[in-house]
Structures are given as C-alpha cells and as structure tokens.
Amino acid sequence: MTTTALGWALSRVRRTILVDADPTGGAAMLAGYLRGQMVPPDALLELWAAHQQGKLRAVLPTVTMSLPDSQVGLLPGTRAHSQAGSLAGLWEPLLAALKALDGTGQDAIVDVGRLGLAGSPTPLLYGADLALAVCRTDLVSLSALRSWLATLHTEFEDVGGAASLGVVLVGPGRPYSRGEVGKVLSDVCGGVDPVIASVDWDPKAAAAFSAGAPVRRLDSSKLVRSLKVLETSARRIIGTAEQVAS
C-alpha cells in the first residue's frame, strides 16, 4: 500500500498532500523513499497539540514536508507504533482539514496501513471520497481481502458510501487475472466488481518508491504508466459520486 500511495502521489499532476497514517510507526516513507536521510518530525503529534489549541489548519502546512522535484507534500507518520493510540482524537478534525484542501487546488492521499491494526485511523478510511484496498493477486492475499471486503462493504453501505469503496490489484496475472479476481470479489460487494484499476508488477520501478533506488526512465516505466491509469479511474469515480450527490 505504501509504495502504491507514494508512487500515485508522485505521478500526479495536481498538488497532493500525502499522509502517512499507518499506525505501525517507523515513518516508512522517510526511511525508504528518502533513505533515512532525515529524522522524522513528530508531525502528527504536533497536529494533535495544534488541534487542542484550535490551530490545526494553520499548523498543517508547517509540518508538511515538500518532496524533492514534485508537487507532493508529505505529512510524516509516527516514529513508533506506541504513539498511534494517543492520536484517536486527531483523525476527525484532520479529515475535515484535508477535505478543505480541495478549495485550494490540492488533493490528499492517505496511507492508513493494514486493516485491523490497533490505532488505525478509521475516520480517515470511512470519510474518504474514495477508499481503496490494495492487494496482490495470489490466493493468500485475496483470501484475506475477501474477508475484509465483506465487512467494509457492509459498513460503507451503513454510512451511505458503498460506491466509494474499491480495490486496486498489484500484479494482475500473478497468478489470477483482473477479471477472475473481480468475479470472486463481486459476491461480497452486492454483485458489483469492486476492482477499479490494477498496478503493473514492476519491481525495479517499485524500488524507487519503496527504497529510494535510482531507476532510469522512471516516468516511462510500466508501474508509473499504470499509476496514471489508476488516477484516471479514481477521478472518474469521485466525479460521478459528486454529480450524484449534487
């Protein structure tokens, strides 16, 4: 998920705030993409303190790090998993602040980490314009996804947002195709194929986002091309939902 979220943000043309809300801790994007060259700030803890003072929206830009040669601002995650529990009261006001970014010409992509972890930022998940589960196409991964997707679909329906839940496949055809996966998952999603896009299997390009590896001609890689298709699909779904709502 982290590699996909970061690659997606960096391949977009719109200004984007990328939020690392993974409760696992460790500030994975700083450790990987930026190769540990920066000490991660306590950005989320600073935002929590700012919220208590009624200053969250004012402080948000000051704790967001600009990623080199991009229009992406990174809001780093916690340094340790033990910090996640203290942030439970942050997620609702942060969600409101991120939604307000649209008026400034910015979008937000949030990495919430694995499903079911203690300290998960569930308000960011259920309040998103589009929530995406990222999964490989092997049987073990799909079995776990199918279980979670059934629960998520029911819960999104309860809050009136079932159309805002989708799946992104990593490595279609390894071994199951997008069509095969969509057919199996549709039975827990009201008969609707939840797969909105797939991301090509491209380990070399993925290493650029996950570990800061130097990759020649990254912009023309299979991975980046497929991430741009993901962007098109996501914008279409969000646009359709906005038209229905209006």
Rosetta silent file (secondary structure, phi, psi, omega in degrees, C-alpha in Angstrom):
SEQUENCE: MTTTALGWALSRVRRTILVDADPTGGAAMLAGYLRGQMVPPDALLELWAAHQQGKLRAVLPTVTMSLPDSQVGLLPGTRAHSQAGSLAGLWEPLLAALKALDGTGQDAIVDVGRLGLAGSPTPLLYGADLALAVCRTDLVSLSALRSWLATLHTEFEDVGGAASLGVVLVGPGRPYSRGEVGKVLSDVCGGVDPVIASVDWDPKAAAAFSAGAPVRRLDSSKLVRSLKVLETSARRIIGTAEQVAS
SCORE:     score description
SCORE:     0.000 S_00000001
   1 L     0.000  -44.397 -176.777    0.000    0.000    0.000 S_00000001
   2 H   -61.984  -44.314  179.140    2.746    2.479    0.939 S_00000001
   3 H   -62.509  -43.120  179.409    4.606    2.012   -2.348 S_00000001
   4 H   -64.924  -44.600 -179.223    1.391    2.426   -4.333 S_00000001
   5 H   -62.088  -45.490 -179.072    0.297    5.505   -2.370 S_00000001
   6 H   -67.817  -45.417  178.876    3.660    7.222   -2.749 S_00000001
   7 H   -61.741  -39.733  178.310    4.044    6.328   -6.428 S_00000001
   8 H   -62.436  -48.079 -179.136    0.500    7.513   -7.125 S_00000001
   9 H   -60.358  -43.892 -176.553    1.078   10.840   -5.393 S_00000001
  10 H   -72.722  -20.423 -178.535    4.370   11.447   -7.209 S_00000001
  11 H   -92.761   -1.582 -177.961    2.909   10.578  -10.618 S_00000001
  12 L   -84.173  159.265  177.488    0.006   13.049  -10.312 S_00000001
  13 L   -97.006  -20.940  177.528   -0.104   16.498  -11.889 S_00000001
  14 L   -84.163  150.923  174.723   -2.185   18.106   -9.123 S_00000001
  15 E   -61.901  135.600 -171.321   -0.680   19.280   -5.867 S_00000001
  16 E  -137.240  134.156  169.435   -1.077   16.489   -3.350 S_00000001
  17 E   -97.397  121.501  179.445   -0.735   16.064    0.390 S_00000001
  18 E  -103.335  117.890 -175.626    0.401   12.509    1.158 S_00000001
  19 E  -105.436  122.048  174.753   -0.475   11.462    4.712 S_00000001
  20 E   -92.101   95.743 -179.999    1.331    8.587    6.399 S_00000001
  21 L  -108.309   20.589  179.104   -1.312    7.465    8.913 S_00000001
  22 L   -68.001  118.215 -177.666   -0.060    3.888    9.222 S_00000001
  23 L   -70.532   -6.079  178.389   -0.256    3.031   12.949 S_00000001
  24 L   -62.259  -31.528 -179.024    2.688    0.639   12.602 S_00000001
  25 L    83.186  178.701  178.036    5.030    3.597   13.029 S_00000001
  26 L    96.856   -5.235  178.396    8.579    3.978   11.788 S_00000001
  27 L    48.113   62.170 -170.625    7.858    6.716    9.214 S_00000001
  28 H   -58.001  -35.921 -177.323    8.291    4.235    6.357 S_00000001
  29 H   -69.023  -36.426  176.724    8.340    6.808    3.557 S_00000001
  30 H   -70.812  -39.383 -179.568   11.194    8.747    5.138 S_00000001
  31 H   -70.315  -35.685 -176.959   13.112    5.559    5.880 S_00000001
  32 H   -91.556  -73.335 -174.647   12.515    4.117    2.408 S_00000001
  33 L   -58.735  -43.032  179.743   11.982    6.724   -0.303 S_00000001
  34 L   -93.832    8.149  171.514   14.232    9.320    1.379 S_00000001
  35 L    54.653   34.540  174.328   16.644    6.572    2.528 S_00000001
  36 L    66.990   19.994 -176.456   16.690    7.660    6.154 S_00000001
  37 L   -81.466   -6.840  179.688   18.475   10.911    5.353 S_00000001
  38 L  -130.771  141.401  174.513   16.090   12.923    7.520 S_00000001
  39 L   -77.734  122.786 -176.464   14.989   12.485   11.115 S_00000001
  40 L   -64.879  129.627  176.006   11.204   12.193   11.001 S_00000001
  41 L   -74.836  161.939  177.338    9.458   15.057   12.802 S_00000001
  42 L   -86.689   61.316 -171.622    6.607   14.364   15.193 S_00000001
  43 H   -61.317  -46.668 -177.164    4.199   15.891   12.666 S_00000001
  44 H   -68.191  -36.753  177.432    1.033   14.080   13.766 S_00000001
  45 H   -67.269  -36.670  176.828    1.695   14.737   17.439 S_00000001
  46 H   -65.631  -37.960  178.013    2.249   18.416   16.615 S_00000001
  47 H   -66.348  -37.894  178.123   -1.063   18.461   14.757 S_00000001
  48 H   -62.472  -43.610  177.637   -2.801   16.893   17.753 S_00000001
  49 H   -64.645  -39.282  179.512   -1.399   19.609   20.009 S_00000001
  50 H   -66.060  -38.442  178.066   -2.407   22.261   17.466 S_00000001
  51 H   -60.738  -40.808 -179.903   -5.942   20.861   17.305 S_00000001
  52 H   -64.587  -21.340  177.907   -6.283   21.210   21.070 S_00000001
  53 L  -100.154    5.431 -179.294   -5.414   24.876   20.639 S_00000001
  54 L    72.447   26.871 -174.504   -7.809   25.320   17.707 S_00000001
  55 L  -124.083   19.299 -173.144   -4.939   25.802   15.246 S_00000001
  56 H   -56.748  -50.339 -175.326   -4.849   22.535   13.272 S_00000001
  57 H   -65.634  -32.052  178.608   -5.500   24.033    9.831 S_00000001
  58 H   -72.189  -34.133 -176.399   -2.955   26.789   10.375 S_00000001
  59 H   -84.231  -25.295 -175.923   -0.251   24.375   11.509 S_00000001
  60 H   -49.109  -48.986 -179.215   -0.892   21.691    8.838 S_00000001
  61 H   -65.187  -25.953 -175.623    1.228   23.382    6.107 S_00000001
  62 H   -78.078  -20.395 -179.956    4.114   23.945    8.524 S_00000001
  63 H  -105.233    7.184  178.626    4.520   20.239    9.374 S_00000001
  64 L   -96.422  125.670 -176.663    4.167   19.059    5.768 S_00000001
  65 E   -93.282  131.979  176.666    7.474   18.267    4.046 S_00000001
  66 E   -78.467  125.846  176.183    7.958   19.024    0.352 S_00000001
  67 L   -82.070  138.101 -174.419    9.284   16.010   -1.526 S_00000001
  68 L   -56.716  140.718  173.499   12.073   16.927   -3.981 S_00000001
  69 L    55.402   40.995 -179.430   11.186   17.637   -7.628 S_00000001
  70 L  -153.872  173.329  173.867    7.460   17.127   -7.099 S_00000001
  71 L  -105.346   27.985 -175.864    4.222   18.790   -6.129 S_00000001
  72 E  -105.966  130.314  171.587    3.824   16.433   -3.192 S_00000001
  73 E  -107.278  127.559 -177.347    3.834   17.465    0.442 S_00000001
  74 E   -99.838  126.926  170.369    4.423   14.600    2.885 S_00000001
  75 E   -99.067  100.519 -171.867    2.821   14.530    6.315 S_00000001
  76 L   -64.711  153.015  178.680    5.126   12.001    8.033 S_00000001
  77 L   -84.281 -174.921 -178.587    3.790    9.257   10.243 S_00000001
  78 L   -71.417  155.359  178.306    4.648    8.398   13.811 S_00000001
  79 L   -77.109  -28.782 -176.060    8.097    7.231   14.773 S_00000001
  80 L  -140.499  150.117 -178.317    6.772    4.346   16.877 S_00000001
  81 H   -63.172  -26.112 -177.599    3.630    2.240   16.999 S_00000001
  82 H   -66.983  -15.774 -179.735    3.121    3.186   20.657 S_00000001
  83 H   -82.724  -18.791 -171.942    2.238    6.738   19.588 S_00000001
  84 H   -61.634  -40.557 -176.683   -0.745    5.698   17.463 S_00000001
  85 H   -61.866  -28.171 -177.798   -3.174    5.230   20.345 S_00000001
  86 H   -78.705   -4.456 -175.417   -2.747    8.829   21.509 S_00000001
  87 H  -102.156    8.445 -175.458   -3.935   10.165   18.136 S_00000001
  88 L   -55.162  -35.798 -178.944   -7.507    8.833   18.209 S_00000001
  89 L   -81.382   -3.251 -178.156   -8.929   12.321   18.634 S_00000001
  90 L   -84.804  -30.930 -165.063   -6.946   13.733   15.716 S_00000001
  91 H   -65.597  -40.309  179.863   -8.481   11.856   12.807 S_00000001
  92 H   -63.518  -51.142  177.716  -11.899   13.552   12.586 S_00000001
  93 H   -65.703  -32.608  177.102  -10.539   17.125   12.579 S_00000001
  94 H   -66.699  -39.046  176.407   -7.703   16.111   10.255 S_00000001
  95 H   -57.294  -45.568  179.642  -10.261   14.627    7.844 S_00000001
  96 H   -62.776  -39.927  179.425  -12.116   17.945    7.775 S_00000001
  97 H   -66.385  -39.060  179.375   -8.867   19.827    7.161 S_00000001
  98 H   -68.903  -38.986  177.859   -7.883   17.516    4.301 S_00000001
  99 H   -64.733  -31.791  179.517  -11.290   17.838    2.647 S_00000001
 100 H   -69.810  -16.047 -179.743  -10.925   21.631    2.818 S_00000001
 101 H   -64.570  -26.081 -178.659   -7.759   21.373    0.700 S_00000001
 102 H   -56.887  -33.680  179.279   -9.879   20.880   -2.413 S_00000001
 103 H   -70.354  -12.964  178.609  -10.731   24.562   -2.300 S_00000001
 104 H  -105.029    9.239  179.932   -7.023   25.391   -2.580 S_00000001
 105 L    80.404   22.051  179.617   -6.436   23.157   -5.609 S_00000001
 106 E  -120.907  153.857  173.570   -4.929   20.319   -3.600 S_00000001
 107 E  -118.503  168.921  176.290   -5.882   16.691   -3.025 S_00000001
 108 E  -129.620  136.736  170.784   -4.961   14.267   -0.270 S_00000001
 109 E  -118.819  129.069 -175.520   -3.889   10.631   -0.445 S_00000001
 110 E  -119.323  128.435  173.310   -3.792    8.808    2.887 S_00000001
 111 E   -96.476  108.549 -178.504   -1.961    5.575    3.673 S_00000001
 112 L   -93.574    0.761  178.745   -3.874    4.035    6.609 S_00000001
 113 L    80.360 -166.031  179.554   -1.731    0.880    6.719 S_00000001
 114 L   -69.630  148.434  178.325   -3.012   -2.673    7.065 S_00000001
 115 L   -70.826  145.164  173.397   -6.613   -3.196    8.045 S_00000001
 116 L    86.381    3.698 -179.632   -7.400   -4.200   11.609 S_00000001
 117 L   -77.636  148.539  174.752   -4.331   -2.753   13.327 S_00000001
 118 L   -63.218  135.786 -179.795   -4.626   -1.198   16.768 S_00000001
 119 L    83.308   10.276 -179.437   -4.738    2.572   16.472 S_00000001
 120 L   -60.631  141.523 -178.652   -5.992    2.523   12.867 S_00000001
 121 L   -83.775   66.304 -172.755   -7.265    5.931   11.674 S_00000001
 122 H   -57.798  -34.279  177.435  -10.739    4.619   10.795 S_00000001
 123 H   -60.159  -33.242  177.732  -12.367    8.072   10.379 S_00000001
 124 H   -68.680  -33.505  178.980   -9.932    8.770    7.523 S_00000001
 125 H   -69.499  -53.065 -174.429  -10.929    5.475    5.895 S_00000001
 126 H   -78.024  -16.859  179.212  -14.695    5.851    6.153 S_00000001
 127 L   -96.125    0.499 -176.769  -14.683    9.570    5.429 S_00000001
 128 L   -71.036  149.176  172.714  -12.625    9.361    2.236 S_00000001
 129 L   -63.382  -31.650  176.718  -14.079   10.362   -1.131 S_00000001
 130 L  -150.230  119.708  177.921  -12.667    7.037   -2.347 S_00000001
 131 E  -104.647  128.003 -174.616  -11.279    4.260   -0.139 S_00000001
 132 E  -123.202  128.930  171.832   -9.099    1.696   -1.897 S_00000001
 133 E   -93.339  126.885 -178.130   -7.876   -1.681   -0.675 S_00000001
 134 E  -103.696  129.221 -171.727   -4.571   -2.583   -2.351 S_00000001
 135 E  -149.849  144.754  171.600   -3.911   -6.286   -2.819 S_00000001
 136 E   -78.027  172.206 -173.961   -1.743   -8.739   -4.751 S_00000001
 137 L  -103.453   16.986  175.181   -3.397  -11.448   -6.836 S_00000001
 138 L   -83.296  162.424 -172.306   -2.132  -14.546   -5.039 S_00000001
 139 H   -63.506  -39.788 -178.977   -4.585  -16.776   -3.183 S_00000001
 140 H   -62.615  -47.333 -179.536   -3.359  -15.903    0.333 S_00000001
 141 H   -63.856  -44.252 -177.332   -3.711  -12.162   -0.253 S_00000001
 142 H   -68.255  -33.479  178.509   -7.100  -12.477   -1.946 S_00000001
 143 H   -63.360  -44.271  178.224   -8.480  -14.716    0.786 S_00000001
 144 H   -66.090  -41.547 -179.878   -7.702  -12.097    3.425 S_00000001
 145 H   -62.769  -42.583 -177.909   -9.048   -9.306    1.221 S_00000001
 146 H   -59.847  -40.383  178.417  -12.303  -11.121    0.577 S_00000001
 147 H   -63.300  -47.758 -179.165  -12.920  -11.441    4.299 S_00000001
 148 H   -68.966  -36.978 -176.146  -12.220   -7.778    4.959 S_00000001
 149 H   -64.678  -35.337  177.665  -14.067   -6.560    1.881 S_00000001
 150 H   -60.707  -44.739  178.779  -17.297   -8.186    3.045 S_00000001
 151 H   -66.055  -47.040 -178.174  -17.085   -6.265    6.327 S_00000001
 152 H   -62.568  -41.199 -178.907  -16.050   -2.998    4.696 S_00000001
 153 H   -61.585  -43.460  178.622  -18.804   -3.165    2.084 S_00000001
 154 H   -63.512  -43.746 -178.063  -21.449   -3.604    4.777 S_00000001
 155 H   -69.322  -37.110  176.918  -20.033   -0.788    6.876 S_00000001
 156 H   -68.135  -36.036  175.609  -19.733    1.573    3.911 S_00000001
 157 H   -62.253  -38.970 -179.158  -23.335    0.798    2.986 S_00000001
 158 H   -62.496  -31.459  179.726  -24.383    1.696    6.538 S_00000001
 159 L   -99.951    9.274  175.934  -22.852    5.162    6.148 S_00000001
 160 L    76.105   25.210 -176.527  -24.162    5.554    2.592 S_00000001
 161 L  -128.963   31.943 -177.218  -20.810    5.279    0.870 S_00000001
 162 H   -59.595  -32.654 -179.562  -20.654    1.816   -0.710 S_00000001
 163 H   -71.091  -11.228 -178.221  -19.817    3.355   -4.097 S_00000001
 164 H   -94.992   11.753 -179.863  -16.717    4.931   -2.503 S_00000001
 165 E  -114.202  129.257 -179.467  -15.045    1.571   -1.804 S_00000001
 166 E  -146.863  179.163 -177.845  -12.843   -0.112   -4.377 S_00000001
 167 E  -129.131  139.209  172.101   -9.899   -2.437   -4.933 S_00000001
 168 E  -117.167  123.890 -179.614   -6.558   -1.904   -6.665 S_00000001
 169 E   -92.978  136.987  175.703   -4.728   -5.051   -7.758 S_00000001
 170 E  -105.810  118.073  178.212   -0.946   -5.245   -7.752 S_00000001
 171 L    76.642   56.840  177.214    0.446   -7.569  -10.383 S_00000001
 172 L   -58.160  139.996 -178.313   -2.596   -8.849  -12.293 S_00000001
 173 L    89.206    7.395  179.992   -1.944  -12.309  -13.669 S_00000001
 174 L  -119.942   69.235    1.550    0.311  -13.334  -10.782 S_00000001
 175 L  -101.278  -10.261 -171.180   -1.452  -15.741  -10.928 S_00000001
 176 L   -96.019  143.446 -178.400   -5.062  -14.513  -11.187 S_00000001
 177 L   -78.407  166.850  177.715   -6.312  -12.039  -13.765 S_00000001
 178 H   -60.590  -41.351  179.664   -8.230   -8.898  -13.020 S_00000001
 179 H   -63.379  -41.985  179.416  -11.394  -10.480  -14.402 S_00000001
 180 H   -64.445  -42.325 -179.746  -11.036  -13.589  -12.248 S_00000001
 181 H   -66.087  -45.219 -179.359  -10.458  -11.526   -9.122 S_00000001
 182 H   -59.575  -38.711 -179.946  -13.365   -9.192   -9.848 S_00000001
 183 H   -64.985  -41.499 -179.170  -15.730  -12.113  -10.322 S_00000001
 184 H   -70.204  -39.250 -176.258  -14.769  -13.665   -6.977 S_00000001
 185 H   -79.231  -21.083 -176.666  -14.932  -10.397   -5.030 S_00000001
 186 H   -63.859  -26.240 -176.720  -18.218   -9.232   -6.539 S_00000001
 187 L   -71.344  -15.280  175.379  -20.208  -11.718   -4.463 S_00000001
 188 L  -105.283    6.427 -178.960  -19.321   -9.808   -1.264 S_00000001
 189 L  -124.982   36.905  176.711  -19.929   -6.419   -2.881 S_00000001
 190 L    66.669   27.896  179.245  -23.561   -6.725   -3.878 S_00000001
 191 L    81.913    3.677 -179.647  -22.759   -8.296   -7.247 S_00000001
 192 L  -101.524  131.737  176.146  -20.588   -5.332   -8.307 S_00000001
 193 L   -67.484  116.964 -175.817  -16.979   -5.856   -9.388 S_00000001
 194 L   -85.238   -6.296 -176.359  -15.018   -3.682   -6.912 S_00000001
 195 E   -74.500  116.290 -178.444  -11.738   -3.650   -8.868 S_00000001
 196 E   -98.342  -20.916 -178.577  -11.265   -0.120  -10.228 S_00000001
 197 E  -168.626  166.481  175.101   -7.693   -0.472  -11.529 S_00000001
 198 E  -131.750  151.718 -179.898   -4.586   -2.606  -11.480 S_00000001
 199 E  -112.755  127.388 -176.056   -0.941   -1.708  -10.950 S_00000001
 200 L   -64.420  147.312  176.227    1.673   -3.431  -13.081 S_00000001
 201 L   -77.840  110.250 -174.992    4.249   -5.722  -11.483 S_00000001
 202 L  -147.644   77.786 -172.989    7.472   -3.737  -11.894 S_00000001
 203 H   -56.578  -36.991 -178.379    9.919   -4.451   -9.010 S_00000001
 204 H   -65.763  -45.939  178.944   12.660   -2.132  -10.270 S_00000001
 205 H   -67.929  -38.059  179.296   10.377    0.884  -10.520 S_00000001
 206 H   -61.263  -33.858 -179.477    8.681   -0.030   -7.237 S_00000001
 207 H   -64.798  -25.031  177.187   12.090    0.032   -5.530 S_00000001
 208 H   -65.281  -37.513 -178.831   12.398    3.711   -6.404 S_00000001
 209 H   -86.299  -33.542 -176.052    9.354    4.464   -4.262 S_00000001
 210 H   -85.556  -27.722 -174.057    9.869    1.891   -1.524 S_00000001
 211 H  -136.839    7.113  179.260   13.626    2.254   -1.036 S_00000001
 212 L    69.124   22.955 -178.562   14.776    5.327   -2.965 S_00000001
 213 L   -68.826  140.144  176.603   16.584    3.170   -5.521 S_00000001
 214 L   -71.223  125.813 -179.037   17.907    5.008   -8.595 S_00000001
 215 L  -130.863  126.256  179.233   15.852    3.980  -11.627 S_00000001
 216 L   -77.097  139.701  176.237   16.453    5.236  -15.150 S_00000001
 217 L    55.605   47.167 -178.869   13.453    6.486  -17.110 S_00000001
 218 H   -61.588  -38.586 -176.872   11.095    6.009  -14.168 S_00000001
 219 H   -61.205  -26.158 -179.194    8.397    8.186  -15.753 S_00000001
 220 H  -100.949    9.775 -178.952    8.053    5.763  -18.659 S_00000001
 221 L   -70.435  159.354  177.539    8.067    2.608  -16.522 S_00000001
 222 H   -60.188  -37.702 -178.410    5.159    0.165  -16.564 S_00000001
 223 H   -63.358  -50.193 -178.064    4.456    0.978  -12.938 S_00000001
 224 H   -65.239  -38.333  177.609    4.127    4.730  -13.428 S_00000001
 225 H   -61.629  -40.961 -179.568    2.019    4.281  -16.560 S_00000001
 226 H   -72.258  -30.192  176.345   -0.381    2.048  -14.633 S_00000001
 227 H   -67.023  -32.377  176.956   -0.488    4.512  -11.726 S_00000001
 228 H   -70.455  -32.357  173.983   -1.629    7.192  -14.156 S_00000001
 229 H   -67.619  -40.432  175.243   -4.442    4.885  -15.270 S_00000001
 230 H   -57.486  -43.646  178.722   -5.342    4.459  -11.584 S_00000001
 231 H   -58.832  -44.767 -179.761   -5.511    8.252  -11.288 S_00000001
 232 H   -62.207  -44.531 -179.513   -7.906    8.474  -14.243 S_00000001
 233 H   -64.662  -43.278 -179.340  -10.165    5.775  -12.797 S_00000001
 234 H   -63.669  -43.493 -179.769  -10.173    7.342   -9.331 S_00000001
 235 H   -64.077  -37.699  179.546  -11.020   10.807  -10.658 S_00000001
 236 H   -63.971  -45.184 -178.560  -13.870    9.371  -12.720 S_00000001
 237 H   -65.439  -43.783  179.385  -15.398    7.568   -9.747 S_00000001
 238 H   -64.763  -41.505  178.426  -15.078   10.597   -7.460 S_00000001
 239 H   -62.549  -41.826  178.385  -16.527   12.865  -10.140 S_00000001
 240 H   -62.934  -42.324  179.784  -19.503   10.562  -10.671 S_00000001
 241 H   -63.682  -37.770  179.585  -20.165   10.437   -6.919 S_00000001
 242 H   -67.366  -37.611  178.336  -20.053   14.235   -6.708 S_00000001
 243 H   -66.486  -41.169  177.976  -22.571   14.555   -9.553 S_00000001
 244 H   -63.254  -41.862 -177.995  -24.940   12.100   -7.865 S_00000001
 245 H   -66.855  -30.433 -178.782  -24.633   13.933   -4.555 S_00000001
 246 L   -85.704    0.000    0.000  -25.435   17.272   -6.161 S_00000001
